[in-house]
Amino acid sequence: MKRLLSEADTYLAKGDPVQASEKLYKVAEEAIKALSKSFNLEEAWKAEEKGRWTITLLEEAVRRLAEKLGIDVQLAWDAAMHLHVWGFHEAKLEIEDVKARKPLILKLVKYMDME
């Protein structure tokens, strides 16, 4: 996760919103997966059983984590999905748009430090 954050910071410094968006999305995705395992959520073992995480499992995990940890989980995930779709796939975001969402993503990382 630290590597992904470092890469995101590098792309932010270079002014590359596309790559920065995807790195921040990956940070959020990995945080949701790790938190799901920490809380022993059903979605984590379903993903393990399937051999992969699906968007459906991630969404379910986010909903359950938000119930346990608060709305910031959902807000961070929504920001991450926005970056993934509009920043990476569609390449429509400016660097400032990406920077504005980074603090939300970092909240997920802080939840991991609490575990």
OpenMM code with the backbone's topology and positions (N, CA, C; nanometers):
from openmm import Vec3, app, unit

residues = "MET LYS ARG LEU LEU SER GLU ALA ASP THR TYR LEU ALA LYS GLY ASP PRO VAL GLN ALA SER GLU LYS LEU TYR LYS VAL ALA GLU GLU ALA ILE LYS ALA LEU SER LYS SER PHE ASN LEU GLU GLU ALA TRP LYS ALA GLU GLU LYS GLY ARG TRP THR ILE THR LEU LEU GLU GLU ALA VAL ARG ARG LEU ALA GLU LYS LEU GLY ILE ASP VAL GLN LEU ALA TRP ASP ALA ALA MET HIS LEU HIS VAL TRP GLY PHE HIS GLU ALA LYS LEU GLU ILE GLU ASP VAL LYS ALA ARG LYS PRO LEU ILE LEU LYS LEU VAL LYS TYR MET ASP MET GLU".split()
positions = [
    Vec3(0.0812, -0.1191, 0.0000),
    Vec3(0.0000, 0.0000, 0.0000),
    Vec3(0.0860, 0.1260, 0.0000),
    Vec3(0.1955, 0.1236, 0.0766),
    Vec3(0.2849, 0.2389, 0.0804),
    Vec3(0.3439, 0.2657, -0.0572),
    Vec3(0.3743, 0.1576, -0.1305),
    Vec3(0.4286, 0.1722, -0.2658),
    Vec3(0.3272, 0.2408, -0.3562),
    Vec3(0.2009, 0.1994, -0.3472),
    Vec3(0.0965, 0.2610, -0.4290),
    Vec3(0.0778, 0.4083, -0.3946),
    Vec3(0.0816, 0.4410, -0.2662),
    Vec3(0.0705, 0.5814, -0.2253),
    Vec3(0.1879, 0.6635, -0.2764),
    Vec3(0.3050, 0.6045, -0.2690),
    Vec3(0.4248, 0.6731, -0.3184),
    Vec3(0.4153, 0.6965, -0.4693),
    Vec3(0.3683, 0.5959, -0.5404),
    Vec3(0.3513, 0.6114, -0.6856),
    Vec3(0.2462, 0.7174, -0.7172),
    Vec3(0.1386, 0.7182, -0.6412),
    Vec3(0.0348, 0.8204, -0.6618),
    Vec3(0.0928, 0.9593, -0.6408),
    Vec3(0.1715, 0.9757, -0.5347),
    Vec3(0.2337, 1.1055, -0.5073),
    Vec3(0.3277, 1.1466, -0.6203),
    Vec3(0.4008, 1.0505, -0.6737),
    Vec3(0.4913, 1.0793, -0.7857),
    Vec3(0.4123, 1.1293, -0.9061),
    Vec3(0.3028, 1.0601, -0.9381),
    Vec3(0.2205, 1.1020, -1.0525),
    Vec3(0.1510, 1.2357, -1.0262),
    Vec3(0.1123, 1.2603, -0.9023),
    Vec3(0.0528, 1.3904, -0.8695),
    Vec3(0.1553, 1.5015, -0.8896),
    Vec3(0.2780, 1.4765, -0.8449),
    Vec3(0.3847, 1.5764, -0.8599),
    Vec3(0.4179, 1.6017, -1.0067),
    Vec3(0.4075, 1.4987, -1.0887),
    Vec3(0.4352, 1.5111, -1.2329),
    Vec3(0.3181, 1.5732, -1.3082),
    Vec3(0.2044, 1.5852, -1.2405),
    Vec3(0.0865, 1.6406, -1.3071),
    Vec3(0.0169, 1.5406, -1.3978),
    Vec3(0.0224, 1.4117, -1.3626),
    Vec3(-0.0394, 1.3060, -1.4430),
    Vec3(-0.1659, 1.2565, -1.3716),
    Vec3(-0.2815, 1.3163, -1.4030),
    Vec3(-0.4036, 1.2783, -1.3324),
    Vec3(-0.4518, 1.1367, -1.3635),
    Vec3(-0.4219, 1.0862, -1.4806),
    Vec3(-0.4685, 0.9531, -1.5188),
    Vec3(-0.4031, 0.8466, -1.4310),
    Vec3(-0.2716, 0.8474, -1.4248),
    Vec3(-0.2012, 0.7464, -1.3452),
    Vec3(-0.2197, 0.7689, -1.1948),
    Vec3(-0.2248, 0.8935, -1.1525),
    Vec3(-0.2480, 0.9224, -1.0105),
    Vec3(-0.3855, 0.8713, -0.9687),
    Vec3(-0.4841, 0.8884, -1.0549),
    Vec3(-0.6198, 0.8401, -1.0266),
    Vec3(-0.6207, 0.6901, -1.0050),
    Vec3(-0.5541, 0.6177, -1.0920),
    Vec3(-0.5565, 0.4725, -1.0806),
    Vec3(-0.4809, 0.4230, -0.9580),
    Vec3(-0.3715, 0.4874, -0.9246),
    Vec3(-0.2960, 0.4466, -0.8052),
    Vec3(-0.3783, 0.4717, -0.6786),
    Vec3(-0.4460, 0.5850, -0.6712),
    Vec3(-0.5290, 0.6131, -0.5543),
    Vec3(-0.6484, 0.5179, -0.5466),
    Vec3(-0.7047, 0.4842, -0.6615),
    Vec3(-0.8117, 0.3851, -0.6622),
    Vec3(-0.7607, 0.2517, -0.6072),
    Vec3(-0.6438, 0.2100, -0.6504),
    Vec3(-0.5872, 0.0830, -0.6044),
    Vec3(-0.5615, 0.0857, -0.4536),
    Vec3(-0.5189, 0.1991, -0.4016),
    Vec3(-0.5009, 0.2130, -0.2564),
    Vec3(-0.6339, 0.1853, -0.1867),
    Vec3(-0.7408, 0.2485, -0.2354),
    Vec3(-0.8731, 0.2295, -0.1740),
    Vec3(-0.9184, 0.0845, -0.1857),
    Vec3(-0.9000, 0.0261, -0.3008),
    Vec3(-0.9399, -0.1132, -0.3218),
    Vec3(-0.8656, -0.2075, -0.2263),
    Vec3(-0.7360, -0.1887, -0.2172),
    Vec3(-0.6564, -0.2740, -0.1279),
    Vec3(-0.6940, -0.2520, 0.0190),
    Vec3(-0.7264, -0.1282, 0.0538),
    Vec3(-0.7683, -0.0988, 0.1912),
    Vec3(-0.9011, -0.1679, 0.2230),
    Vec3(-0.9951, -0.1646, 0.1305),
    Vec3(-1.1245, -0.2313, 0.1514),
    Vec3(-1.1035, -0.3814, 0.1677),
    Vec3(-1.0202, -0.4385, 0.0856),
    Vec3(-0.9916, -0.5823, 0.0961),
    Vec3(-0.9288, -0.6158, 0.2320),
    Vec3(-0.8300, -0.5382, 0.2723),
    Vec3(-0.7604, -0.5637, 0.3989),
    Vec3(-0.8541, -0.5448, 0.5184),
    Vec3(-0.9337, -0.4390, 0.5164),
    Vec3(-1.0286, -0.4154, 0.6253),
    Vec3(-1.1341, -0.5261, 0.6316),
    Vec3(-1.1747, -0.5740, 0.5166),
    Vec3(-1.2721, -0.6831, 0.5118),
    Vec3(-1.2169, -0.8086, 0.5778),
    Vec3(-1.0902, -0.8355, 0.5530),
    Vec3(-1.0258, -0.9505, 0.6174),
    Vec3(-1.0119, -0.9271, 0.7675),
    Vec3(-0.9723, -0.8068, 0.8061),
    Vec3(-0.9557, -0.7743, 0.9483),
    Vec3(-1.0858, -0.7906, 1.0259),
    Vec3(-1.1973, -0.7521, 0.9632),
    Vec3(-1.3270, -0.7621, 1.0283),
    Vec3(-1.3943, -0.8972, 1.0011),
    Vec3(-1.3217, -0.9838, 0.9327),
    Vec3(-1.3708, -1.1176, 0.9026),
    Vec3(-1.5075, -1.1133, 0.8341),
    Vec3(-1.5203, -1.0245, 0.7362),
    Vec3(-1.6465, -1.0110, 0.6643),
    Vec3(-1.6687, -1.1286, 0.5698),
    Vec3(-1.7921, -1.1606, 0.5513),
    Vec3(-1.8320, -1.2690, 0.4606),
    Vec3(-1.7754, -1.2466, 0.3199),
    Vec3(-1.7708, -1.1213, 0.2780),
    Vec3(-1.7224, -1.0902, 0.1434),
    Vec3(-1.5766, -1.1314, 0.1245),
    Vec3(-1.4976, -1.1223, 0.2299),
    Vec3(-1.3561, -1.1599, 0.2201),
    Vec3(-1.3416, -1.3089, 0.1923),
    Vec3(-1.4179, -1.3922, 0.2630),
    Vec3(-1.4033, -1.5349, 0.2359),
    Vec3(-1.4684, -1.5753, 0.1057),
    Vec3(-1.5746, -1.5030, 0.0628),
    Vec3(-1.6343, -1.5292, -0.0686),
    Vec3(-1.5328, -1.4993, -0.1794),
    Vec3(-1.4595, -1.3886, -0.1631),
    Vec3(-1.3571, -1.3525, -0.2611),
    Vec3(-1.2476, -1.4585, -0.2647),
    Vec3(-1.2100, -1.5052, -0.1471),
    Vec3(-1.1071, -1.6085, -0.1401),
    Vec3(-1.1563, -1.7373, -0.2066),
    Vec3(-1.2789, -1.7706, -0.1830),
    Vec3(-1.3409, -1.8890, -0.2423),
    Vec3(-1.3433, -1.8795, -0.3943),
    Vec3(-1.3786, -1.7598, -0.4468),
    Vec3(-1.3846, -1.7358, -0.5911),
    Vec3(-1.2457, -1.7209, -0.6533),
    Vec3(-1.1498, -1.6842, -0.5688),
    Vec3(-1.0159, -1.6588, -0.6200),
    Vec3(-0.9957, -1.5168, -0.6686),
    Vec3(-1.0958, -1.4321, -0.6455),
    Vec3(-1.0843, -1.2912, -0.6863),
    Vec3(-1.1973, -1.2101, -0.6250),
    Vec3(-1.1739, -1.0806, -0.6196),
    Vec3(-1.2759, -0.9876, -0.5749),
    Vec3(-1.3526, -0.9384, -0.6968),
    Vec3(-1.4826, -0.9269, -0.6842),
    Vec3(-1.5655, -0.8669, -0.7885),
    Vec3(-1.6114, -0.7298, -0.7388),
    Vec3(-1.6610, -0.6506, -0.8300),
    Vec3(-1.7116, -0.5193, -0.7895),
    Vec3(-1.8301, -0.5365, -0.6948),
    Vec3(-1.9090, -0.6411, -0.7153),
    Vec3(-2.0224, -0.6672, -0.6267),
    Vec3(-1.9753, -0.6960, -0.4846),
    Vec3(-1.8736, -0.7789, -0.4708),
    Vec3(-1.8198, -0.8090, -0.3381),
    Vec3(-1.7592, -0.6851, -0.2737),
    Vec3(-1.6880, -0.6053, -0.3526),
    Vec3(-1.6300, -0.4822, -0.2990),
    Vec3(-1.7397, -0.3878, -0.2496),
    Vec3(-1.8443, -0.3722, -0.3283),
    Vec3(-1.9545, -0.2836, -0.2884),
    Vec3(-2.0216, -0.3333, -0.1603),
    Vec3(-2.0434, -0.4639, -0.1520),
    Vec3(-2.1037, -0.5197, -0.0306),
    Vec3(-2.0127, -0.4975, 0.0903),
    Vec3(-1.8836, -0.5173, 0.0706),
    Vec3(-1.7875, -0.4978, 0.1798),
    Vec3(-1.7857, -0.3519, 0.2244),
    Vec3(-1.7903, -0.2610, 0.1305),
    Vec3(-1.7920, -0.1180, 0.1640),
    Vec3(-1.9147, -0.0857, 0.2482),
    Vec3(-2.0291, -0.1382, 0.2080),
    Vec3(-2.1521, -0.1131, 0.2841),
    Vec3(-2.1393, -0.1655, 0.4275),
    Vec3(-2.0875, -0.2859, 0.4432),
    Vec3(-2.0724, -0.3431, 0.5775),
    Vec3(-1.9685, -0.2665, 0.6600),
    Vec3(-1.8592, -0.2293, 0.5959),
    Vec3(-1.7557, -0.1531, 0.6670),
    Vec3(-1.8078, -0.0168, 0.7098),
    Vec3(-1.8884, 0.0461, 0.6253),
    Vec3(-1.9459, 0.1768, 0.6598),
    Vec3(-2.0381, 0.1638, 0.7804),
    Vec3(-2.1082, 0.0511, 0.7911),
    Vec3(-2.1936, 0.0281, 0.9077),
    Vec3(-2.1102, 0.0181, 1.0353),
    Vec3(-1.9903, -0.0372, 1.0241),
    Vec3(-1.9042, -0.0564, 1.1407),
    Vec3(-1.8181, 0.0663, 1.1718),
    Vec3(-1.7675, 0.1315, 1.0676),
    Vec3(-1.6689, 0.2380, 1.0858),
    Vec3(-1.7214, 0.3791, 1.0596),
    Vec3(-1.8325, 0.3890, 0.9888),
    Vec3(-1.8884, 0.5205, 0.9603),
    Vec3(-1.8908, 0.5536, 0.8123),
    Vec3(-1.9597, 0.6614, 0.7837),
    Vec3(-1.9861, 0.7039, 0.6457),
    Vec3(-1.8594, 0.7377, 0.5671),
    Vec3(-1.7501, 0.7694, 0.6353),
    Vec3(-1.6264, 0.8028, 0.5645),
    Vec3(-1.5776, 0.6890, 0.4760),
    Vec3(-1.6091, 0.5655, 0.5133),
    Vec3(-1.5711, 0.4511, 0.4296),
    Vec3(-1.6417, 0.4616, 0.2945),
    Vec3(-1.7724, 0.4872, 0.2998),
    Vec3(-1.8500, 0.4996, 0.1757),
    Vec3(-1.8039, 0.6197, 0.0942),
    Vec3(-1.7794, 0.7314, 0.1601),
    Vec3(-1.7341, 0.8514, 0.0889),
    Vec3(-1.5991, 0.8288, 0.0216),
    Vec3(-1.5091, 0.7611, 0.0903),
    Vec3(-1.3777, 0.7316, 0.0330),
    Vec3(-1.3911, 0.6386, -0.0870),
    Vec3(-1.4762, 0.5355, -0.0731),
    Vec3(-1.4952, 0.4422, -0.1839),
    Vec3(-1.5589, 0.5127, -0.3042),
    Vec3(-1.6560, 0.5971, -0.2788),
    Vec3(-1.7179, 0.6717, -0.3885),
    Vec3(-1.6155, 0.7614, -0.4588),
    Vec3(-1.5288, 0.8238, -0.3813),
    Vec3(-1.4231, 0.9067, -0.4406),
    Vec3(-1.3283, 0.8208, -0.5234),
    Vec3(-1.2951, 0.7035, -0.4714),
    Vec3(-1.2050, 0.6136, -0.5433),
    Vec3(-1.2671, 0.5674, -0.6748),
    Vec3(-1.3959, 0.5328, -0.6711),
    Vec3(-1.4634, 0.4902, -0.7941),
    Vec3(-1.4709, 0.6042, -0.8953),
    Vec3(-1.4916, 0.7256, -0.8451),
    Vec3(-1.4930, 0.8431, -0.9332),
    Vec3(-1.3563, 0.8573, -1.0025),
    Vec3(-1.2503, 0.8408, -0.9253),
    Vec3(-1.1160, 0.8482, -0.9827),
    Vec3(-1.0934, 0.7368, -1.0847),
    Vec3(-1.1395, 0.6176, -1.0520),
    Vec3(-1.1201, 0.5027, -1.1402),
    Vec3(-1.1895, 0.5226, -1.2750),
    Vec3(-1.3153, 0.5665, -1.2687),
    Vec3(-1.3926, 0.5821, -1.3925),
    Vec3(-1.3549, 0.7100, -1.4661),
    Vec3(-1.3686, 0.8241, -1.3983),
    Vec3(-1.3519, 0.9528, -1.4662),
    Vec3(-1.2070, 0.9977, -1.4772),
    Vec3(-1.1247, 0.9551, -1.3823),
    Vec3(-0.9841, 0.9932, -1.3881),
    Vec3(-0.9001, 0.9002, -1.4720),
    Vec3(-0.9221, 0.7688, -1.4565),
    Vec3(-0.8400, 0.6714, -1.5280),
    Vec3(-0.9033, 0.6299, -1.6613),
    Vec3(-1.0193, 0.5674, -1.6585),
    Vec3(-1.0790, 0.5153, -1.7817),
    Vec3(-1.1185, 0.6242, -1.8802),
    Vec3(-1.1827, 0.7282, -1.8307),
    Vec3(-1.2295, 0.8346, -1.9205),
    Vec3(-1.1289, 0.9489, -1.9366),
    Vec3(-1.0313, 0.9572, -1.8473),
    Vec3(-0.9269, 1.0608, -1.8522),
    Vec3(-0.9862, 1.2016, -1.8631),
    Vec3(-1.0861, 1.2277, -1.7793),
    Vec3(-1.1557, 1.3566, -1.7848),
    Vec3(-1.1230, 1.4489, -1.6675),
    Vec3(-1.0470, 1.4021, -1.5708),
    Vec3(-1.0197, 1.4836, -1.4526),
    Vec3(-0.8890, 1.5600, -1.4653),
    Vec3(-0.8877, 1.6775, -1.4053),
    Vec3(-0.7659, 1.7576, -1.3945),
    Vec3(-0.6902, 1.7125, -1.2696),
    Vec3(-0.5649, 1.7477, -1.2616),
    Vec3(-0.4826, 1.7066, -1.1481),
    Vec3(-0.5412, 1.7566, -1.0157),
    Vec3(-0.5992, 1.8750, -1.0148),
    Vec3(-0.6585, 1.9299, -0.8928),
    Vec3(-0.7787, 1.8480, -0.8469),
    Vec3(-0.8526, 1.7907, -0.9425),
    Vec3(-0.9654, 1.7046, -0.9079),
    Vec3(-0.9169, 1.5799, -0.8346),
    Vec3(-0.8056, 1.5270, -0.8791),
    Vec3(-0.7483, 1.4074, -0.8174),
    Vec3(-0.6945, 1.4413, -0.6792),
    Vec3(-0.6212, 1.5505, -0.6695),
    Vec3(-0.5647, 1.5930, -0.5407),
    Vec3(-0.6753, 1.6150, -0.4365),
    Vec3(-0.7882, 1.6673, -0.4800),
    Vec3(-0.8979, 1.6969, -0.3875),
    Vec3(-0.9572, 1.5705, -0.3262),
    Vec3(-0.9429, 1.4570, -0.3945),
    Vec3(-0.9998, 1.3316, -0.3439),
    Vec3(-0.9012, 1.2491, -0.2624),
    Vec3(-0.7751, 1.2826, -0.2701),
    Vec3(-0.6736, 1.2048, -0.1979),
    Vec3(-0.6998, 1.1979, -0.0466),
    Vec3(-0.7365, 1.3071, 0.0213),
    Vec3(-0.7608, 1.2976, 0.1658),
    Vec3(-0.8697, 1.1966, 0.2030),
    Vec3(-0.9695, 1.1825, 0.1187),
    Vec3(-1.0740, 1.0838, 0.1453),
    Vec3(-1.0171, 0.9419, 0.1400),
    Vec3(-0.9330, 0.9163, 0.0423),
    Vec3(-0.8704, 0.7848, 0.0271),
    Vec3(-0.7792, 0.7565, 0.1471),
    Vec3(-0.7091, 0.8581, 0.1918),
    Vec3(-0.6179, 0.8409, 0.3049),
    Vec3(-0.6915, 0.8026, 0.4340),
    Vec3(-0.8184, 0.8399, 0.4445),
    Vec3(-0.8961, 0.8008, 0.5627),
    Vec3(-0.9087, 0.6489, 0.5718),
    Vec3(-0.9193, 0.5826, 0.4583),
    Vec3(-0.9258, 0.4360, 0.4604),
    Vec3(-0.7961, 0.3765, 0.5143),
    Vec3(-0.6847, 0.4352, 0.4744),
    Vec3(-0.5545, 0.3878, 0.5216),
    Vec3(-0.5456, 0.4064, 0.6724),
    Vec3(-0.5981, 0.5176, 0.7244),
    Vec3(-0.5962, 0.5414, 0.8694),
    Vec3(-0.6783, 0.4373, 0.9441),
    Vec3(-0.7877, 0.3923, 0.8855),
    Vec3(-0.8658, 0.2849, 0.9490),
    Vec3(-0.7834, 0.1593, 0.9622),
    Vec3(-0.6977, 0.1348, 0.8674),
    Vec3(-0.6115, 0.0160, 0.8743),
    Vec3(-0.5111, 0.0278, 0.9893),
    Vec3(-0.4653, 0.1482, 1.0146),
    Vec3(-0.3710, 0.1713, 1.1255),
    Vec3(-0.4372, 0.1486, 1.2611),
    Vec3(-0.5676, 0.1598, 1.2662),
    Vec3(-0.6420, 0.1417, 1.3911),
    Vec3(-0.6584, -0.0057, 1.4261),
    Vec3(-0.6445, -0.0902, 1.3274),
    Vec3(-0.6652, -0.2351, 1.3503),
    Vec3(-0.5524, -0.2948, 1.4294),
] * unit.nanometer
topology = app.Topology()
chain = topology.addChain("A")
for resn in residues:
    res = topology.addResidue(resn, chain)
    for name in ("N", "CA", "C"):
        topology.addAtom(name, app.Element.getBySymbol(name[0]), res)
